Amino acid sequence: MPDALTVHVNRGELHGLAVPDSFETSESFDVVLVNHGESTHVHIHLDDALSEQAAVEAPNHHVEGGDERRVRVTRTADGTARGNLKLVTAYGATTRLVDVQLTEPVYTDEPVEVGEELTKPQPRPDPGGSSLLADRRVPLVAALLLVVFLAAVAGAVARNPLVAVAVVVLAAAGLVAAVAVGRGD
């Protein structure tokens, strides 16, 4: 869990800011704004030295009375830096500086544990083992029934069995073409 820099707002007086003198971390951290009184805005700013190593997600934050708000300060580069994090309320009437030391991030060579279920190969569908016709059997049967129905309707409307045969032949040719395109033939 990353470190957190806690700032108490309105604890002793209206627009008051209680901050630690200094703060040190090697990673991204949260500024936790704890408001003990009236709703207020808090402006957070990193000086030039800190801005080379970190960034604040947004500079202005409204904190409801009796509420808490977390503001993320994200490390943007490795290395070290020392500078001031400035907190301001009441349109600049109250300003506090926190001396922040960003140290070199510490990386460990601890092994990563892999769950037993992830060490076994997962089954994959066989792309060559099933045909397009087998995969689409139900839609194909439905299409064939539709062709027979259309042929019967066309033959009844035209009162000519040759029209029914022509509809069946054309529909069958269309189905064969659709299956061939679907398989990439």
MDAnalysis code that builds the backbone (N, CA, C; Angstrom):
import MDAnalysis as mda
import numpy as np

u = mda.Universe.empty(555, n_residues=185, atom_resindex=np.repeat(np.arange(185), 3), trajectory=True)
u.add_TopologyAttr("name", ["N", "CA", "C"] * 185)
u.add_TopologyAttr("resid", np.arange(1, 186))
u.add_TopologyAttr("resname", ["MET", "PRO", "ASP", "ALA", "LEU", "THR", "VAL", "HIS", "VAL", "ASN", "ARG", "GLY", "GLU", "LEU", "HIS", "GLY", "LEU", "ALA", "VAL", "PRO", "ASP", "SER", "PHE", "GLU", "THR", "SER", "GLU", "SER", "PHE", "ASP", "VAL", "VAL", "LEU", "VAL", "ASN", "HIS", "GLY", "GLU", "SER", "THR", "HIS", "VAL", "HIS", "ILE", "HIS", "LEU", "ASP", "ASP", "ALA", "LEU", "SER", "GLU", "GLN", "ALA", "ALA", "VAL", "GLU", "ALA", "PRO", "ASN", "HIS", "HIS", "VAL", "GLU", "GLY", "GLY", "ASP", "GLU", "ARG", "ARG", "VAL", "ARG", "VAL", "THR", "ARG", "THR", "ALA", "ASP", "GLY", "THR", "ALA", "ARG", "GLY", "ASN", "LEU", "LYS", "LEU", "VAL", "THR", "ALA", "TYR", "GLY", "ALA", "THR", "THR", "ARG", "LEU", "VAL", "ASP", "VAL", "GLN", "LEU", "THR", "GLU", "PRO", "VAL", "TYR", "THR", "ASP", "GLU", "PRO", "VAL", "GLU", "VAL", "GLY", "GLU", "GLU", "LEU", "THR", "LYS", "PRO", "GLN", "PRO", "ARG", "PRO", "ASP", "PRO", "GLY", "GLY", "SER", "SER", "LEU", "LEU", "ALA", "ASP", "ARG", "ARG", "VAL", "PRO", "LEU", "VAL", "ALA", "ALA", "LEU", "LEU", "LEU", "VAL", "VAL", "PHE", "LEU", "ALA", "ALA", "VAL", "ALA", "GLY", "ALA", "VAL", "ALA", "ARG", "ASN", "PRO", "LEU", "VAL", "ALA", "VAL", "ALA", "VAL", "VAL", "VAL", "LEU", "ALA", "ALA", "ALA", "GLY", "LEU", "VAL", "ALA", "ALA", "VAL", "ALA", "VAL", "GLY", "ARG", "GLY", "ASP"])
u.atoms.positions = np.array([
    [0.854, -1.178, 0.000],
    [0.000, 0.000, 0.000],
    [0.893, 1.232, 0.000],
    [0.664, 2.145, -0.923],
    [1.508, 3.331, -0.973],
    [1.293, 4.219, 0.244],
    [2.274, 5.077, 0.454],
    [2.197, 6.036, 1.553],
    [1.087, 7.038, 1.306],
    [0.684, 7.730, 2.379],
    [-0.313, 8.791, 2.268],
    [0.146, 9.975, 3.101],
    [-0.038, 11.148, 2.560],
    [0.261, 12.405, 3.246],
    [-1.077, 12.975, 3.698],
    [-1.309, 13.021, 5.011],
    [-2.593, 13.483, 5.530],
    [-2.532, 14.972, 5.838],
    [-3.545, 15.705, 5.342],
    [-3.670, 17.148, 5.565],
    [-5.005, 17.386, 6.251],
    [-4.971, 18.055, 7.396],
    [-6.194, 18.372, 8.134],
    [-6.624, 19.788, 7.766],
    [-7.863, 19.901, 7.275],
    [-8.422, 21.175, 6.835],
    [-9.476, 21.611, 7.855],
    [-9.452, 22.890, 8.219],
    [-10.454, 23.475, 9.139],
    [-10.482, 22.790, 10.506],
    [-9.386, 22.234, 10.956],
    [-9.400, 21.542, 12.252],
    [-9.350, 22.537, 13.411],
    [-8.478, 23.499, 13.369],
    [-8.351, 24.452, 14.468],
    [-9.049, 25.764, 14.201],
    [-9.144, 26.115, 12.915],
    [-9.754, 27.391, 12.529],
    [-10.276, 27.294, 11.100],
    [-11.148, 28.218, 10.739],
    [-11.698, 28.260, 9.391],
    [-10.561, 28.467, 8.392],
    [-10.511, 27.649, 7.376],
    [-9.478, 27.648, 6.325],
    [-8.089, 27.284, 6.847],
    [-8.040, 26.692, 8.024],
    [-6.755, 26.265, 8.563],
    [-6.263, 25.007, 7.871],
    [-4.951, 24.887, 7.781],
    [-4.309, 23.710, 7.187],
    [-3.270, 23.192, 8.170],
    [-3.391, 21.956, 8.579],
    [-2.397, 21.315, 9.431],
    [-1.693, 20.257, 8.589],
    [-0.402, 20.470, 8.364],
    [0.377, 19.577, 7.505],
    [1.652, 19.154, 8.233],
    [2.211, 18.008, 7.872],
    [3.510, 17.638, 8.443],
    [4.602, 18.524, 7.833],
    [5.705, 18.653, 8.542],
    [6.819, 19.457, 8.034],
    [7.459, 18.818, 6.813],
    [7.531, 17.475, 6.818],
    [8.189, 16.789, 5.710],
    [7.496, 15.461, 5.439],
    [7.812, 14.931, 4.263],
    [7.222, 13.663, 3.823],
    [8.215, 13.011, 2.881],
    [8.440, 11.709, 3.041],
    [9.385, 10.977, 2.193],
    [8.732, 9.717, 1.662],
    [8.949, 9.449, 0.375],
    [8.406, 8.241, -0.240],
    [9.238, 7.868, -1.461],
    [9.119, 6.618, -1.866],
    [9.817, 6.163, -3.076],
    [8.839, 5.845, -4.195],
    [7.544, 6.054, -3.950],
    [6.546, 5.688, -4.953],
    [5.426, 6.724, -4.997],
    [4.447, 6.483, -5.850],
    [3.272, 7.350, -5.915],
    [2.582, 7.347, -4.561],
    [1.862, 8.430, -4.269],
    [1.204, 8.515, -2.967],
    [-0.074, 9.337, -3.083],
    [-0.884, 9.281, -2.021],
    [-2.112, 10.061, -1.946],
    [-1.938, 11.196, -0.956],
    [-2.505, 12.351, -1.292],
    [-2.665, 13.432, -0.329],
    [-4.095, 13.276, 0.173],
    [-4.246, 13.008, 1.454],
    [-5.565, 12.787, 2.036],
    [-6.011, 14.081, 2.706],
    [-7.032, 14.701, 2.133],
    [-7.569, 15.958, 2.666],
    [-8.723, 15.608, 3.607],
    [-8.543, 15.844, 4.902],
    [-9.555, 15.534, 5.908],
    [-10.136, 16.866, 6.375],
    [-11.404, 17.108, 6.036],
    [-12.043, 18.380, 6.369],
    [-12.838, 18.234, 7.666],
    [-12.458, 19.028, 8.674],
    [-13.113, 18.980, 9.978],
    [-14.186, 20.050, 10.131],
    [-14.365, 20.913, 9.120],
    [-15.307, 22.025, 9.270],
    [-16.106, 22.278, 8.015],
    [-16.190, 23.560, 7.628],
    [-16.979, 23.994, 6.476],
    [-16.398, 23.469, 5.164],
    [-17.264, 23.319, 4.165],
    [-16.803, 22.930, 2.825],
    [-15.820, 23.966, 2.313],
    [-14.800, 23.505, 1.617],
    [-13.778, 24.429, 1.117],
    [-13.063, 23.835, -0.095],
    [-12.332, 24.684, -0.784],
    [-11.482, 24.248, -1.895],
    [-10.030, 24.228, -1.417],
    [-9.296, 23.218, -1.862],
    [-7.875, 23.121, -1.560],
    [-7.138, 23.000, -2.886],
    [-6.146, 23.858, -3.054],
    [-5.304, 23.835, -4.258],
    [-3.999, 23.132, -3.886],
    [-3.576, 22.194, -4.737],
    [-2.341, 21.435, -4.505],
    [-1.399, 21.687, -5.678],
    [-0.153, 22.025, -5.349],
    [0.819, 22.367, -6.394],
    [2.173, 21.752, -6.049],
    [2.839, 21.176, -7.049],
    [4.204, 20.674, -6.892],
    [5.167, 21.696, -7.474],
    [6.256, 21.993, -6.764],
    [7.229, 22.935, -7.323],
    [7.970, 22.293, -8.491],
    [8.849, 23.043, -9.120],
    [9.536, 22.571, -10.328],
    [10.327, 21.290, -10.098],
    [11.029, 21.200, -8.977],
    [11.854, 20.015, -8.710],
    [10.991, 18.763, -8.606],
    [9.867, 18.855, -7.900],
    [8.983, 17.691, -7.775],
    [8.254, 17.390, -9.074],
    [7.929, 18.426, -9.839],
    [7.206, 18.236, -11.102],
    [7.998, 17.439, -12.123],
    [9.327, 17.402, -11.967],
    [10.153, 16.592, -12.866],
    [10.023, 15.104, -12.572],
    [9.554, 14.757, -11.366],
    [9.468, 13.366, -10.950],
    [8.048, 12.886, -10.697],
    [7.087, 13.828, -10.564],
    [5.731, 13.438, -10.173],
    [4.716, 14.418, -10.753],
    [3.440, 14.028, -10.695],
    [2.355, 14.883, -11.191],
    [1.133, 14.696, -10.298],
    [0.383, 15.789, -10.103],
    [-0.865, 15.753, -9.339],
    [-1.994, 15.552, -10.330],
    [-2.954, 14.679, -9.980],
    [-4.044, 14.368, -10.915],
    [-4.870, 15.586, -11.291],
    [-5.049, 16.529, -10.374],
    [-5.754, 17.785, -10.647],
    [-5.365, 18.758, -9.541],
    [-5.266, 20.047, -9.842],
    [-4.781, 20.980, -8.815],
    [-5.838, 21.443, -7.809],
    [-7.093, 21.595, -8.211],
    [-8.121, 22.141, -7.322],
    [-9.103, 21.063, -6.894],
    [-9.391, 21.048, -5.582],
    [-10.269, 20.012, -5.045],
    [-11.232, 20.600, -4.039],
    [-12.514, 20.306, -4.226],
    [-13.539, 20.727, -3.280],
    [-13.723, 19.603, -2.274],
    [-13.676, 19.956, -0.989],
    [-13.841, 18.960, 0.062],
    [-15.034, 19.378, 0.914],
    [-16.061, 18.532, 0.925],
    [-17.258, 18.804, 1.719],
    [-16.907, 18.813, 3.201],
    [-17.686, 19.569, 3.980],
    [-17.487, 19.606, 5.423],
    [-17.673, 18.231, 6.034],
    [-16.770, 17.846, 6.935],
    [-16.842, 16.542, 7.582],
    [-16.496, 15.379, 6.682],
    [-15.921, 15.659, 5.520],
    [-15.621, 14.619, 4.545],
    [-14.111, 14.483, 4.354],
    [-13.728, 13.511, 3.547],
    [-12.321, 13.250, 3.247],
    [-12.183, 13.060, 1.745],
    [-11.081, 13.529, 1.185],
    [-10.840, 13.365, -0.252],
    [-9.394, 12.976, -0.475],
    [-9.190, 11.986, -1.340],
    [-7.837, 11.525, -1.674],
    [-7.446, 12.083, -3.036],
    [-6.253, 12.647, -3.100],
    [-5.727, 13.205, -4.342],
    [-4.442, 12.447, -4.656],
    [-4.369, 11.871, -5.838],
    [-3.230, 11.031, -6.231],
    [-2.077, 11.882, -6.758],
    [-0.888, 11.619, -6.239],
    [0.357, 12.173, -6.768],
    [1.104, 10.985, -7.354],
    [1.270, 10.987, -8.661],
    [1.831, 9.840, -9.370],
    [3.285, 10.087, -9.737],
    [4.136, 9.128, -9.429],
    [5.536, 9.203, -9.863],
    [5.560, 9.043, -11.372],
    [6.237, 9.956, -12.050],
    [6.328, 9.909, -13.505],
    [7.717, 9.502, -13.979],
    [8.675, 9.441, -13.045],
    [10.038, 9.073, -13.409],
    [10.743, 8.497, -12.195],
    [11.737, 7.649, -12.454],
    [12.577, 7.149, -11.370],
    [13.603, 8.222, -11.026],
    [14.284, 8.015, -9.928],
    [15.296, 8.978, -9.506],
    [14.899, 9.595, -8.183],
    [15.633, 10.629, -7.813],
    [15.347, 11.308, -6.560],
    [15.036, 12.774, -6.842],
    [14.286, 13.342, -5.929],
    [13.963, 14.770, -6.033],
    [13.571, 15.260, -4.655],
    [13.816, 16.521, -4.422],
    [13.400, 17.150, -3.173],
    [12.805, 18.498, -3.536],
    [11.617, 18.759, -2.967],
    [10.968, 20.030, -3.260],
    [9.777, 20.245, -2.351],
    [8.980, 21.235, -2.706],
    [7.829, 21.590, -1.882],
    [6.514, 21.229, -2.555],
    [5.629, 20.657, -1.749],
    [4.253, 20.465, -2.148],
    [3.501, 21.601, -1.448],
    [2.840, 22.437, -2.238],
    [2.153, 23.605, -1.683],
    [0.657, 23.336, -1.618],
    [0.056, 23.651, -0.464],
    [-1.381, 23.531, -0.254],
    [-1.925, 24.915, 0.064],
    [-3.033, 25.274, -0.605],
    [-3.589, 26.622, -0.459],
    [-5.099, 26.530, -0.277],
    [-5.656, 27.315, 0.665],
    [-7.100, 27.470, 0.827],
    [-7.421, 28.950, 0.903],
    [-8.701, 29.255, 0.887],
    [-9.214, 30.622, 1.058],
    [-8.589, 31.583, 0.042],
    [-8.511, 31.127, -1.213],
    [-8.005, 31.966, -2.308],
    [-6.619, 32.533, -2.016],
    [-5.795, 31.719, -1.359],
    [-4.424, 32.132, -1.094],
    [-4.204, 32.701, 0.295],
    [-5.251, 32.895, 1.086],
    [-5.096, 33.448, 2.436],
    [-4.339, 32.486, 3.355],
    [-4.497, 31.168, 3.123],
    [-3.785, 30.171, 3.922],
    [-2.946, 29.318, 2.983],
    [-1.636, 29.307, 3.223],
    [-0.711, 28.532, 2.404],
    [0.233, 27.755, 3.314],
    [0.421, 26.485, 3.015],
    [1.365, 25.647, 3.761],
    [2.228, 24.895, 2.760],
    [3.507, 24.702, 3.146],
    [4.454, 23.947, 2.332],
    [4.873, 22.700, 3.075],
    [4.954, 21.600, 2.330],
    [5.469, 20.347, 2.882],
    [6.736, 20.008, 2.113],
    [7.837, 19.800, 2.841],
    [9.097, 19.406, 2.226],
    [8.985, 17.928, 1.851],
    [8.984, 17.637, 0.534],
    [8.797, 16.267, 0.065],
    [10.112, 15.748, -0.520],
    [10.494, 14.562, -0.066],
    [11.684, 13.889, -0.576],
    [11.224, 12.647, -1.329],
    [11.488, 12.625, -2.641],
    [11.201, 11.434, -3.451],
    [12.507, 10.663, -3.582],
    [12.513, 9.444, -3.069],
    [13.713, 8.623, -3.120],
    [13.639, 7.653, -4.290],
    [14.752, 7.045, -4.574],
    [14.828, 6.065, -5.668],
    [13.872, 4.913, -5.368],
    [13.023, 4.541, -6.333],
    [12.130, 3.403, -6.097],
    [12.922, 2.135, -5.818],
    [12.400, 1.316, -4.930],
    [13.043, 0.059, -4.567],
    [12.304, -1.074, -5.265],
    [13.030, -1.809, -6.092],
    [12.448, -2.954, -6.793],
    [13.003, -4.216, -6.169],
    [12.144, -5.152, -5.897],
    [12.589, -6.407, -5.298],
    [12.563, -7.499, -6.351],
    [13.386, -8.488, -6.130],
    [13.430, -9.646, -7.024],
    [12.646, -10.802, -6.426],
    [11.580, -10.473, -5.711],
    [10.761, -11.520, -5.111],
    [10.060, -12.294, -6.217],
    [9.986, -13.618, -6.042],
    [9.310, -14.430, -7.067],
    [7.799, -14.150, -7.067],
    [7.234, -14.269, -8.228],
    [5.795, -14.121, -8.378],
    [5.173, -15.501, -8.335],
    [4.195, -15.683, -7.470],
    [3.537, -16.983, -7.374],
    [2.463, -17.083, -8.447],
    [2.479, -18.231, -9.144],
    [1.502, -18.490, -10.187],
    [0.565, -19.577, -9.687],
    [-0.726, -19.327, -9.800],
    [-1.718, -20.301, -9.352],
    [-1.602, -21.602, -10.115],
    [-1.890, -22.706, -9.433],
    [-1.784, -24.041, -10.029],
    [-2.617, -24.170, -11.301],
    [-3.812, -23.563, -11.317],
    [-4.693, -23.678, -12.484],
    [-4.109, -22.969, -13.712],
    [-3.199, -22.027, -13.511],
    [-2.606, -21.321, -14.643],
    [-1.404, -22.057, -15.238],
    [-0.912, -23.092, -14.552],
    [0.244, -23.828, -15.053],
    [-0.128, -24.916, -16.037],
    [-1.428, -25.224, -16.145],
    [-1.888, -26.283, -17.051],
    [-2.394, -25.662, -18.346],
    [-2.114, -26.318, -19.481],
    [-2.607, -25.777, -20.753],
    [-4.132, -25.740, -20.777],
    [-4.651, -24.710, -21.368],
    [-6.099, -24.556, -21.490],
    [-6.548, -25.179, -22.811],
    [-7.693, -25.878, -22.808],
    [-8.168, -26.484, -24.063],
    [-8.550, -25.403, -25.067],
    [-8.214, -25.667, -26.304],
    [-8.554, -24.742, -27.388],
    [-9.419, -25.471, -28.401],
    [-10.343, -24.756, -29.012],
    [-11.134, -25.415, -30.058],
    [-10.247, -25.769, -31.242],
    [-10.526, -26.922, -31.863],
    [-9.755, -27.383, -33.009],
    [-10.261, -26.669, -34.257],
    [-9.460, -25.736, -34.818],
    [-9.947, -24.983, -35.968],
    [-10.133, -25.836, -37.215],
    [-9.381, -26.933, -37.353],
    [-9.498, -27.750, -38.561],
    [-10.421, -28.941, -38.380],
    [-10.813, -29.254, -37.167],
    [-11.587, -30.450, -36.901],
    [-13.074, -30.315, -37.146],
    [-13.596, -29.137, -37.235],
    [-15.040, -28.996, -37.453],
    [-15.273, -28.219, -38.737],
    [-16.284, -28.650, -39.455],
    [-16.586, -27.977, -40.719],
    [-17.564, -26.849, -40.485],
    [-17.645, -25.972, -41.437],
    [-18.589, -24.855, -41.370],
    [-20.012, -25.383, -41.333],
    [-20.268, -26.456, -42.075],
    [-21.616, -27.014, -42.085],
    [-21.981, -27.585, -40.723],
    [-21.034, -28.241, -40.037],
    [-21.314, -28.795, -38.721],
    [-21.541, -27.684, -37.707],
    [-20.763, -26.586, -37.810],
    [-20.902, -25.465, -36.887],
    [-22.209, -24.714, -37.099],
    [-22.703, -24.755, -38.327],
    [-23.904, -23.983, -38.656],
    [-25.066, -24.885, -39.057],
    [-25.155, -26.050, -38.468],
    [-26.168, -27.022, -38.852],
    [-27.580, -26.484, -38.660],
    [-27.874, -25.900, -37.514],
    [-29.231, -25.419, -37.256],
    [-29.602, -24.284, -38.213],
    [-28.760, -23.252, -38.397],
    [-29.136, -22.213, -39.356],
    [-29.268, -22.746, -40.784],
    [-28.481, -23.740, -41.142],
    [-28.545, -24.292, -42.485],
    [-29.858, -25.043, -42.694],
    [-30.294, -25.816, -41.715],
    [-31.569, -26.535, -41.808],
    [-32.709, -25.526, -41.904],
    [-32.627, -24.458, -41.113],
    [-33.669, -23.426, -41.163],
    [-33.699, -22.776, -42.541],
    [-32.528, -22.534, -43.118],
    [-32.476, -21.932, -44.456],
    [-33.072, -22.873, -45.499],
    [-32.793, -24.163, -45.406],
    [-33.360, -25.127, -46.353],
    [-34.886, -25.196, -46.231],
    [-35.401, -25.176, -45.013],
    [-36.859, -25.176, -44.827],
    [-37.473, -23.903, -45.424],
    [-36.779, -22.785, -45.277],
    [-37.266, -21.531, -45.864],
    [-37.293, -21.620, -47.388],
    [-36.284, -22.265, -47.984],
    [-36.243, -22.432, -49.441],
    [-37.431, -23.271, -49.905],
    [-37.693, -24.367, -49.206],
    [-38.824, -25.223, -49.586],
    [-40.132, -24.456, -49.464],
    [-40.278, -23.680, -48.387],
    [-41.494, -22.883, -48.200],
    [-41.651, -21.857, -49.309],
    [-40.569, -21.143, -49.645],
    [-40.639, -20.146, -50.720],
    [-40.970, -20.788, -52.062],
    [-40.422, -21.976, -52.312],
    [-40.716, -22.679, -53.565],
    [-42.185, -23.049, -53.641],
    [-42.737, -23.523, -52.536],
    [-44.161, -23.886, -52.520],
    [-45.036, -22.659, -52.724],
    [-44.686, -21.551, -52.067],
    [-45.469, -20.312, -52.228],
    [-45.357, -19.807, -53.660],
    [-44.130, -19.803, -54.205],
    [-43.947, -19.309, -55.574],
    [-44.709, -20.176, -56.572],
    [-44.663, -21.487, -56.379],
    [-45.397, -22.382, -57.272],
    [-46.896, -22.179, -57.170],
    [-47.404, -21.954, -55.954],
    [-48.839, -21.748, -55.772],
    [-49.279, -20.421, -56.363],
    [-48.473, -19.369, -56.171],
    [-48.831, -18.046, -56.696],
    [-48.774, -18.050, -58.219],
    [-47.739, -18.642, -58.759],
    [-47.581, -18.642, -60.217],
    [-48.404, -19.753, -60.866],
    [-48.861, -20.717, -60.090],
    [-49.618, -21.876, -60.588],
    [-48.826, -22.616, -61.664],
    [-47.529, -22.647, -61.406],
    [-46.663, -23.291, -62.378],
    [-45.555, -24.005, -61.611],
    [-45.451, -25.319, -61.743],
    [-44.414, -26.048, -61.017],
    [-43.002, -25.680, -61.476],
    [-42.831, -25.168, -62.694],
    [-41.503, -24.754, -63.156],
    [-40.985, -23.560, -62.352],
    [-41.888, -22.670, -61.921],
    [-41.471, -21.525, -61.096],
    [-40.960, -22.031, -59.750],
    [-41.643, -23.016, -59.174],
    [-41.225, -23.588, -57.896],
    [-39.851, -24.226, -58.027],
    [-39.625, -24.959, -59.106],
    [-38.321, -25.595, -59.331],
    [-37.237, -24.524, -59.513],
    [-37.545, -23.459, -60.250],
    [-36.576, -22.375, -60.468],
    [-36.197, -21.714, -59.137],
    [-37.170, -21.505, -58.268],
    [-36.889, -20.897, -56.953],
    [-35.997, -21.816, -56.130],
    [-36.265, -23.116, -56.135],
    [-35.440, -24.067, -55.380],
    [-34.014, -24.056, -55.914],
    [-33.840, -24.080, -57.237],
    [-32.499, -24.099, -57.827],
    [-31.739, -22.824, -57.471],
    [-32.373, -21.668, -57.612],
    [-31.703, -20.403, -57.294],
    [-31.350, -20.313, -55.810],
    [-32.264, -20.714, -54.931],
    [-31.998, -20.665, -53.498],
    [-30.878, -21.628, -53.121],
    [-30.876, -22.833, -53.716],
    [-29.819, -23.801, -53.431],
    [-28.470, -23.271, -53.894],
    [-28.433, -22.622, -55.050],
    [-27.186, -22.034, -55.542],
    [-26.708, -20.933, -54.589],
    [-27.653, -20.151, -54.074],
    [-27.291, -19.110, -53.119],
    [-26.723, -19.682, -51.835],
    [-27.327, -20.778, -51.343],
    [-26.810, -21.426, -50.133],
    [-25.416, -21.994, -50.354],
    [-25.207, -22.646, -51.502],
    [-23.885, -23.209, -51.805],
    [-22.844, -22.090, -51.868],
    [-23.189, -20.973, -52.499],
    [-22.259, -19.844, -52.588],
    [-21.960, -19.281, -51.203],
    [-22.979, -19.169, -50.349],
    [-22.783, -18.634, -48.998],
    [-21.881, -19.537, -48.186],
    [-22.069, -20.858, -48.290],
    [-21.222, -21.798, -47.559],
    [-19.797, -21.732, -48.077],
    [-19.620, -21.638, -49.393],
    [-18.273, -21.573, -49.977],
    [-17.547, -20.305, -49.528],
    [-18.235, -19.171, -49.504],
    [-17.612, -17.906, -49.071],
    [-17.265, -18.001, -47.596],
    [-18.154, -18.585, -46.801],
    [-17.905, -18.723, -45.357],
    [-16.712, -19.589, -45.045],
    [-16.422, -20.588, -45.876],
    [-15.281, -21.480, -45.649],
    [-14.018, -20.943, -46.281],
    [-14.142, -19.904, -47.095],
    [-12.965, -19.352, -47.765],
    [-12.591, -20.062, -49.015],
    [-13.473, -20.887, -49.594],
    [-13.184, -21.623, -50.851],
    [-13.147, -20.678, -52.031],
])
